[in-house]
Amino acid sequence: MIIFGAGGDLTKRKLIPALFYLCQGGLLPETFAILGLDRLEMDDEAFRDGMADAVKEHVGSAWNEATWRKLCHHLHYMQGNIKEEATYMAVCERLSRLDAERGTEGNYLFYLAVPPSLFPDITRHLGAVGLTAESEDDWRRVIIEKPFGNDVESAKALNGMLHETLDEDQIYRIDHYLGKETVQNIMVFRFANGFIEPFWNRQHIDHVQITVAESVGVEHRGEYYEQAGALRDMIPNHLLVLLGFLAMEPPNSFESGAVRDEINKVLDAIHPLTPEQVLTHAVRGQYGEGVMPTGERVPAYRSSPGVSPTSGRETYAALKLTMDNWRWAGVPFYLRTGKRLAAQYTEIVIQYKRAPKIMFKNTDIEQMTPDMLVLRIQPNEGIQMSFGAKIPGPRMRVGTVNMDFCYADYFGNAPATGYETLIYDCMNGDATLFKHADTVEKGWEIVESVMDVWNALPARDFPNYAAGTWGPAAAGDLLKNDGRLWRRIKTP
Ligand SMILES: NC(=O)c1ccc[n+]([C@@H]2O[C@H](COP(=O)([O-])OP(=O)(O)OC[C@H]3O[C@@H](n4cnc5c(N)ncnc54)[C@H](OP(=O)(O)O)[C@@H]3O)[C@@H](O)[C@H]2O)c1
C-alpha cells in the first residue's frame, strides 16, 4: 500500500490507525508493506516514530505495543515531490525492492491522501511509469478521497482524467460514511430479515427523513466551506448514499456490480427539482451567533476565519425529493444537514402510514400516533421501533412505546476509525462500498438545479438561524406544509 501524502492529517488520524486495527484483528497478511511518500526528508525509523505518536493519540486506550511492533515492521517511507516525474521512477525502484524483500508480488494499492488538485499528477505519472498496468497475476488499485468534483462538469472532467490511465474497476472512490457499520447494516436489516421488505414501500411508508446534523461549526475549514457550502459538502455524497441503500431494490447478489447498479437506479429515479420547485422544495440557512445546548456561546458563521463578513454561503440545506419508480412513487424523502445545530447525530426515520382508526370509534383515542422506525447511524448506533400500545387501565388509551436495539448492548464498542472495512475491501478487490463514476455524476445532477437557483438568487435573510437551534424556520415549514414534522431528538 503506497500512501501519497503520508505526512498529512488523514494518514495520521485515519489511515495508519485503521491499519493498526486491521493488524490487531489479524487481517493484514505477512506479505505486506506500507510505503509512505511525502515532501519531508526522513528515514523509515523517523516515519515509524511519528506514526507511533499519531496512532497512540488516535486509538487511545486501544493502543497495544505488541500490535504496533507487528505493524511497524511493515512501514516504510520515502521523500518525494508528487509533481516531479523523477519521484515515480524512484517509487518504481523502491516497490521492486519491497516486492523482493516482502514477497508482495506486485499488487499495489495507491492511496491518494492529498488534495484533489494533485490527483492528475499522480495518476498520469503512475501510468507513465507502468505502475497502473495490471496483469493476470497482479492488481493495481487507486483510492481517492472526496470531493469528487464540485458540480456535474467538474465530476465528469475528474472521471475522464482518471479513466485516461485507470479502468473504472481500478478506481475506489471512498465515502467514509460507507465505512460505518450502521450504514452497511441497512442492507442486512432490509434483506436478511423476512419481515421488513414487505412493508418497505409506498403502500406502508408515509415518508422518510434523513438527517445529518452537526453541532460543530466550520472550524478551520472556512475557506473551503465558502466554496462548498452544506449542499455541496454533504448531500451529493453522504445523504444520497444513505438514500441509495435505503431505497434500492434487492440486488441479485452482494457482488459489487449488482449493488452499485441498484443504487444508480435509485439516483436515476429521483426527480431533479425544477427551478420553481427549488423555491418550495429546498431550504437553505446560515447560522448566526448563538448558545449551544451545552451553554457555550459561539460566533456566527460570518465571523469564522476565512469567511467573508457578508457571506451568502449556506451552512444548512434541506430538500424534499421524490422518486419516479414503482416502490416509492408519492413517498417524499426529506433530507437535511447543517452545522451548529442543537445536536450532533445522523439518523434515518421511516414513518409508516397511520392505521385506520375505525375500530377505536367511541373510545378516548382521537388519533393514533404513526409508527416509526429510526435507524440511528451515529452516535448511539442502533434501531428503534416506535409504535402504539394500550396504556393499562379501564379506559382505552394508547401511548407510544419504543423497542430499541443498541449495537453496544449486543456487540460491544469495538474501537474503529471507519476506514478499516474500506481499506480491507479494497485490498480484496470488493468495490461494493465505493462509488462508481456514474453514482458521483448522478449525485451532482440531483443537486445541480438547486445550486443554480441558489447562485442566481442570493439569500437575503442570512443569517437565518441561531447557532444551537434546529435550523431555519422554513425547514420546519417544508414538512409542516405537508402535514408532517421533523423528528426531534433530545438535546444534551
Ligand atoms: N483529514 C481528514 O480527516 C480527511 C477526511 C476526509 C477526506 N479527506 C481528504 O483526504 C485528502 C488529504 O487530506 P489531508 O487532510 O490529509 O490533507 P493534508 O493534511 O494537507 O495532507 C496532504 C499531505 O500531502 C503533502 N503534499 C502536498 N503536496 C505535495 C507534493 N507536491 N509532494 C509531496 N507531498 C505533498 C502535504 O505536505 P505539505 O503539508 O508539506 O504540503 C501533506 O503532508 C484530501 O483530499 C481531503 O479532502 C481528509
PDBQT file of the ligand as one rigid body, heavy atoms in Angstrom, charges set to zero:
ROOT
HETATM    1  N1  LIG A 501      -8.146  14.892   7.091  1.00  0.00    +0.000 N 
HETATM    2  C1  LIG A 501      -9.241  14.189   7.071  1.00  0.00    +0.000 C 
HETATM    3  O1  LIG A 501      -9.739  13.686   8.089  1.00  0.00    +0.000 OA
HETATM    4  C2  LIG A 501      -9.967  13.954   5.780  1.00  0.00    +0.000 A 
HETATM    5  C3  LIG A 501     -11.266  13.426   5.814  1.00  0.00    +0.000 A 
HETATM    6  C4  LIG A 501     -11.919  13.174   4.621  1.00  0.00    +0.000 A 
HETATM    7  C5  LIG A 501     -11.285  13.439   3.414  1.00  0.00    +0.000 A 
HETATM    8  N2  LIG A 501     -10.029  13.965   3.388  1.00  0.00    +0.000 N 
HETATM    9  C6  LIG A 501      -9.385  14.166   2.095  1.00  0.00    +0.000 C 
HETATM   10  O2  LIG A 501      -8.129  13.490   2.110  1.00  0.00    +0.000 OA
HETATM   11  C7  LIG A 501      -7.182  14.187   1.332  1.00  0.00    +0.000 C 
HETATM   12  C8  LIG A 501      -5.982  14.521   2.195  1.00  0.00    +0.000 C 
HETATM   13  O3  LIG A 501      -6.407  15.348   3.285  1.00  0.00    +0.000 OA
HETATM   14  P1  LIG A 501      -5.454  15.746   4.480  1.00  0.00    +0.000 P 
HETATM   15  O4  LIG A 501      -6.331  16.431   5.453  1.00  0.00    +0.000 OA
HETATM   16  O5  LIG A 501      -4.647  14.610   4.936  1.00  0.00    +0.000 OA
HETATM   17  O6  LIG A 501      -4.503  16.832   3.769  1.00  0.00    +0.000 OA
HETATM   18  P2  LIG A 501      -3.094  17.348   4.294  1.00  0.00    +0.000 P 
HETATM   19  O7  LIG A 501      -3.032  17.297   5.782  1.00  0.00    +0.000 OA
HETATM   20  O8  LIG A 501      -2.845  18.649   3.601  1.00  0.00    +0.000 OA
HETATM   21  O9  LIG A 501      -2.079  16.247   3.750  1.00  0.00    +0.000 OA
HETATM   22  C9  LIG A 501      -1.564  16.241   2.459  1.00  0.00    +0.000 C 
HETATM   23  C10 LIG A 501      -0.087  15.855   2.556  1.00  0.00    +0.000 C 
HETATM   24  O10 LIG A 501       0.416  15.801   1.231  1.00  0.00    +0.000 OA
HETATM   25  C11 LIG A 501       1.642  16.528   1.205  1.00  0.00    +0.000 C 
HETATM   26  N3  LIG A 501       1.871  17.111  -0.102  1.00  0.00    +0.000 N 
HETATM   27  C12 LIG A 501       1.191  18.109  -0.708  1.00  0.00    +0.000 A 
HETATM   28  N4  LIG A 501       1.757  18.389  -1.892  1.00  0.00    +0.000 NA
HETATM   29  C13 LIG A 501       2.812  17.560  -2.043  1.00  0.00    +0.000 A 
HETATM   30  C14 LIG A 501       3.765  17.389  -3.059  1.00  0.00    +0.000 A 
HETATM   31  N5  LIG A 501       3.770  18.113  -4.183  1.00  0.00    +0.000 N 
HETATM   32  N6  LIG A 501       4.697  16.445  -2.881  1.00  0.00    +0.000 NA
HETATM   33  C15 LIG A 501       4.738  15.690  -1.764  1.00  0.00    +0.000 A 
HETATM   34  N7  LIG A 501       3.862  15.814  -0.768  1.00  0.00    +0.000 NA
HETATM   35  C16 LIG A 501       2.904  16.751  -0.902  1.00  0.00    +0.000 A 
HETATM   36  C17 LIG A 501       1.433  17.625   2.220  1.00  0.00    +0.000 C 
HETATM   37  O11 LIG A 501       2.663  18.166   2.593  1.00  0.00    +0.000 OA
HETATM   38  P3  LIG A 501       2.707  19.739   2.997  1.00  0.00    +0.000 P 
HETATM   39  O12 LIG A 501       1.929  19.849   4.267  1.00  0.00    +0.000 OA
HETATM   40  O13 LIG A 501       4.161  20.000   3.154  1.00  0.00    +0.000 OA
HETATM   41  O14 LIG A 501       2.071  20.476   1.871  1.00  0.00    +0.000 OA
HETATM   42  C18 LIG A 501       0.740  16.875   3.338  1.00  0.00    +0.000 C 
HETATM   43  O15 LIG A 501       1.660  16.239   4.180  1.00  0.00    +0.000 OA
HETATM   44  C19 LIG A 501      -7.917  15.412   0.785  1.00  0.00    +0.000 C 
HETATM   45  O16 LIG A 501      -8.431  15.061  -0.484  1.00  0.00    +0.000 OA
HETATM   46  C20 LIG A 501      -9.056  15.612   1.769  1.00  0.00    +0.000 C 
HETATM   47  O17 LIG A 501     -10.161  16.249   1.161  1.00  0.00    +0.000 OA
HETATM   48  C21 LIG A 501      -9.363  14.233   4.559  1.00  0.00    +0.000 A 
ENDROOT
TORSDOF 0
